[in-house]
Amino acid sequence: MKIAMVGSGYVGLVSGACFADFGHDVVCIDKDQAKIDKLHDGEMPIYEPGLAELVGTNVKSGRLTFSTDLAEAIKGAKAVFIAVGTPSRRGDGHADLSYVHAVARELGAALSGDTVVVNKSTVPVGTGDEVERILGDSGTAHKFAVVSNPEFLREGAAIGDFKRPDRIVIGAEDDFGREVMREVYRPLFLNESPILFTSRRSAELIKYAANAFLATKITFINEMADLCEKVGADVQDVARGIGSDNRIGPKFLHAGPGYGGSCFPKDTLALLKTAEDYESPVRIVEAVVKTNDSRKRAMGRKVIEALGGQDAARGKKVALLGLTFKPNTDDMRDSPAIAVAQTLIDAGAKVAAYDPEGMEQARPLMPQVTMCGDPYEAIEGADAIAIVTEWDVFRALDLGRVKELANAPVLVDLRNIYQPEDVRAAGFEYDSIGRG
Ligand SMILES: NC(=O)c1ccc[n+]([C@@H]2O[C@H](COP(=O)([O-])OP(=O)(O)OC[C@H]3O[C@@H](n4cnc5c(N)ncnc54)[C@H](O)[C@@H]3O)[C@@H](O)[C@H]2O)c1
């Protein structure tokens, strides 16, 4: 089947490459000429493990192509996916649907055959209805169906998640939509991945409910970690103790500096907005958003404490290890590192940082931070070292060398990747999240 993917970012490019790998004929479209030029040159516009190889193989086989010309590229496509961004709208937190609507308008003018338009972007309930209205208003003579197929992949593990999903959610209102989607995902049917057919509105809400639930789980364990610090308990043990209950589950119980990234912050806000619009409050999510927002700067203050407090922090040097919101991505959107760095800079500290993949995206977001070539360069002369993202490269630092290079052996582990006793035995002052 020919599939067109409109939007070739983290979701569109990974999904397009995986569909091509399943044997479909895929064109990935983007309006960003530079992105498409890079892809034509065999370069990846984003960092995602395994993506360059997957794209390379499928381009070679002729099943994966790239284009900036939507009208030409969608010719003959039975399914056209919308995978463009839906960032927070400035001012009110509502999802900005202007990119989705713009694509719908372009599609309305360009449909050249019966087509299923599939919304893969994360969009508020009712967006599918609006896309259907836009297509209808275009006066197209072709049959179309609008389907919601939210994406649950995680950056850093995106290919595995796409190919072996926990579930596939398809919100369709008619048989045409359902049949085409069955064909699109047939290889995964054969893999026995559970496919959930729902109404379009249910599918749209499932995505927000899932992200809000996960954000809640993270925020819950973060607050437990704070309580652990006060009462002298260890959050790692508490997480293990509750997570081994099957009703709770062990995942998303890692205490840290607060959730960030391209999805949870904007999706929780958009859910609040939907709840407000429908006068159906989601108070738990309101609390989660508030708690998480204040946590990021609190993490900066934790590092300031390790430096000896506000007065002592002025002029001191802090090494930040890790900038991206999680490892194995270059995505800096809403990363806690941004607030941590800003809090330190506001206190008059100097900040040097190293991240294996995120520094290019980080530079414009934190112009006062000195970017370094490796962790040890950042650590040289530092009065405190803070691990902000749990990249593997930070798990086995040469603590002897760190101690020699640093001005003071002070380690603030915002991801709990070290054992307190090991670090203390190496002669460091050690602070962590909720480990007493
Ligand atoms: N990144 C994730 O981990 C993830 C996971 C699940 C769902 N999502 C959702 O998927 C959607 C896309 O997210 P992303 O991270 O891939 O975004 P992204 O910003 O990486 O990519 C979006 C792409 O769409 C392109 N685009 C915008 N308007 C266009 C148009 N009219 N025609 C062609 N291309 C256009 C942009 O140039 C950009 O390359 C969002 O709604 C997001 O919430 C993201």
The ligand as a MOL file (V3000), in Angstrom:
LIG
                    3D

  0  0  0     0  0            999 V3000
M  V30 BEGIN CTAB
M  V30 COUNTS 44 48 0 0 0
M  V30 BEGIN ATOM
M  V30 1 N 8.1190 13.1580 19.8830 0
M  V30 2 C 7.4830 12.1940 20.5170 0
M  V30 3 O 8.0780 11.4330 21.2830 0
M  V30 4 C 6.0140 11.9640 20.2900 0
M  V30 5 C 5.4320 10.7650 20.7220 0
M  V30 6 C 4.0750 10.5700 20.5090 0
M  V30 7 C 3.3170 11.5560 19.8910 0
M  V30 8 N 3.8990 12.7160 19.5010 0 CHG=1
M  V30 9 C 3.0710 13.7050 18.8150 0
M  V30 10 O 3.3430 13.6270 17.4260 0
M  V30 11 C 3.2500 14.9270 16.8330 0
M  V30 12 C 4.5480 15.2540 16.1170 0
M  V30 13 O 5.5710 15.3330 17.0680 0
M  V30 14 P 7.1210 15.3560 16.6850 0
M  V30 15 O 7.8780 15.2580 17.9410 0
M  V30 16 O 7.3690 14.3700 15.5890 0 CHG=-1
M  V30 17 O 7.2250 16.8530 16.0880 0
M  V30 18 P 8.4200 17.4930 15.2430 0
M  V30 19 O 8.3740 18.9330 15.5330 0
M  V30 20 O 9.6740 16.7130 15.4570 0
M  V30 21 O 7.9940 17.2430 13.7230 0
M  V30 22 C 6.9120 17.8620 13.0940 0
M  V30 23 C 7.2950 18.0980 11.6390 0
M  V30 24 O 6.1480 18.5380 10.9310 0
M  V30 25 C 6.5890 19.4460 9.9240 0
M  V30 26 N 5.4410 20.2090 9.4310 0
M  V30 27 C 4.7290 21.1670 10.0610 0
M  V30 28 N 3.7490 21.6380 9.2560 0
M  V30 29 C 3.8360 20.9590 8.0820 0
M  V30 30 C 3.1170 20.9840 6.8670 0
M  V30 31 N 2.0830 21.8180 6.6660 0
M  V30 32 N 3.4930 20.1600 5.8760 0
M  V30 33 C 4.5420 19.3170 6.0510 0
M  V30 34 N 5.2640 19.2400 7.1770 0
M  V30 35 C 4.9170 20.0560 8.1930 0
M  V30 36 C 7.6560 20.2630 10.6200 0
M  V30 37 O 8.5000 20.9050 9.7080 0
M  V30 38 C 8.3700 19.1760 11.4330 0
M  V30 39 O 9.4580 18.6120 10.7180 0
M  V30 40 C 2.8990 15.8870 17.9670 0
M  V30 41 O 1.5150 16.0570 18.0170 0
M  V30 42 C 3.3710 15.1330 19.1860 0
M  V30 43 O 2.6590 15.5130 20.3450 0
M  V30 44 C 5.2350 12.9400 19.6720 0
M  V30 END ATOM
M  V30 BEGIN BOND
M  V30 1 1 1 2
M  V30 2 2 2 3
M  V30 3 1 2 4
M  V30 4 1 4 5
M  V30 5 2 4 44
M  V30 6 2 5 6
M  V30 7 1 6 7
M  V30 8 2 7 8
M  V30 9 1 8 9
M  V30 10 1 8 44
M  V30 11 1 9 10
M  V30 12 1 9 42
M  V30 13 1 10 11
M  V30 14 1 11 12
M  V30 15 1 11 40
M  V30 16 1 12 13
M  V30 17 1 13 14
M  V30 18 2 14 15
M  V30 19 1 14 16
M  V30 20 1 14 17
M  V30 21 1 17 18
M  V30 22 2 18 19
M  V30 23 1 18 20
M  V30 24 1 18 21
M  V30 25 1 21 22
M  V30 26 1 22 23
M  V30 27 1 23 24
M  V30 28 1 23 38
M  V30 29 1 24 25
M  V30 30 1 25 26
M  V30 31 1 25 36
M  V30 32 1 26 27
M  V30 33 1 26 35
M  V30 34 2 27 28
M  V30 35 1 28 29
M  V30 36 1 29 30
M  V30 37 2 29 35
M  V30 38 1 30 31
M  V30 39 2 30 32
M  V30 40 1 32 33
M  V30 41 2 33 34
M  V30 42 1 34 35
M  V30 43 1 36 37
M  V30 44 1 36 38
M  V30 45 1 38 39
M  V30 46 1 40 41
M  V30 47 1 40 42
M  V30 48 1 42 43
M  V30 END BOND
M  V30 END CTAB
M  END
